[in-house]
Amino acid sequence: MLAIVATLDAPGRFIFRDQLTRAALSVPLNLVEGSQRHTTREYGRFVEVAAGSAAETRYLLSVLGRLADGDAHLRRLEQDYETLVRRLQALRSQLTRLALEPRDGSPRT
């Protein structure tokens, strides 16, 4: 992957690598930060941001894959991030449902 980025001009190389790094690191950082929040709703918001960062990372990997004529390693990373995005979206949906449940555990009417 770095070999592909190396083919870009110096400013483009820095910008692309920097954006990919920031997006990829944002996923776990938001999950860790959100896990320390006091409410399910707050945590869910951080999961939502993490999912957005994972989607951004997936897109950047797809751009790299097109530049690399469908490199198999990049394609696998892109698929892994697609799975991650879906799982984070599912977690966000579950947290939203939990946040809406009454404290005693009975369903809302």
Contacts in CASP RR format, 6 or more apart in sequence:
PFRMAT RR
TARGET T0000
AUTHOR 0000-0000-0000
METHOD contacts of the structure
MODEL  1
MLAIVATLDAPGRFIFRDQLTRAALSVPLNLVEGSQRHTTREYGRFVEVA
AGSAAETRYLLSVLGRLADGDAHLRRLEQDYETLVRRLQALRSQLTRLAL
EPRDGSPRT
1 64 0 8 1.000
1 68 0 8 1.000
1 71 0 8 1.000
1 73 0 8 1.000
1 74 0 8 1.000
1 77 0 8 1.000
2 17 0 8 1.000
4 64 0 8 1.000
4 65 0 8 1.000
4 67 0 8 1.000
4 68 0 8 1.000
4 71 0 8 1.000
4 74 0 8 1.000
5 13 0 8 1.000
5 16 0 8 1.000
5 17 0 8 1.000
5 64 0 8 1.000
6 13 0 8 1.000
7 67 0 8 1.000
8 16 0 8 1.000
16 60 0 8 1.000
19 60 0 8 1.000
20 57 0 8 1.000
20 60 0 8 1.000
20 61 0 8 1.000
20 64 0 8 1.000
23 53 0 8 1.000
23 54 0 8 1.000
23 56 0 8 1.000
23 57 0 8 1.000
23 60 0 8 1.000
24 53 0 8 1.000
24 57 0 8 1.000
26 49 0 8 1.000
26 50 0 8 1.000
26 53 0 8 1.000
27 50 0 8 1.000
27 53 0 8 1.000
27 54 0 8 1.000
27 57 0 8 1.000
27 84 0 8 1.000
27 88 0 8 1.000
28 50 0 8 1.000
30 46 0 8 1.000
30 47 0 8 1.000
30 49 0 8 1.000
30 50 0 8 1.000
30 53 0 8 1.000
31 46 0 8 1.000
31 47 0 8 1.000
31 50 0 8 1.000
33 46 0 8 1.000
34 42 0 8 1.000
34 43 0 8 1.000
34 44 0 8 1.000
34 45 0 8 1.000
34 46 0 8 1.000
34 47 0 8 1.000
35 43 0 8 1.000
35 46 0 8 1.000
37 43 0 8 1.000
37 46 0 8 1.000
39 99 0 8 1.000
40 95 0 8 1.000
40 98 0 8 1.000
40 99 0 8 1.000
41 95 0 8 1.000
41 99 0 8 1.000
43 95 0 8 1.000
44 91 0 8 1.000
44 92 0 8 1.000
44 95 0 8 1.000
44 96 0 8 1.000
44 99 0 8 1.000
47 88 0 8 1.000
47 91 0 8 1.000
47 92 0 8 1.000
47 95 0 8 1.000
48 92 0 8 1.000
50 88 0 8 1.000
51 85 0 8 1.000
51 88 0 8 1.000
51 89 0 8 1.000
51 92 0 8 1.000
52 85 0 8 1.000
52 88 0 8 1.000
54 81 0 8 1.000
54 84 0 8 1.000
54 85 0 8 1.000
54 88 0 8 1.000
55 81 0 8 1.000
55 85 0 8 1.000
57 81 0 8 1.000
58 78 0 8 1.000
58 81 0 8 1.000
58 82 0 8 1.000
58 84 0 8 1.000
58 85 0 8 1.000
61 74 0 8 1.000
61 77 0 8 1.000
61 78 0 8 1.000
61 81 0 8 1.000
62 78 0 8 1.000
64 71 0 8 1.000
64 74 0 8 1.000
65 71 0 8 1.000
65 74 0 8 1.000
65 75 0 8 1.000
65 78 0 8 1.000
68 74 0 8 1.000
100 108 0 8 1.000
101 107 0 8 1.000
101 108 0 8 1.000
102 108 0 8 1.000
END
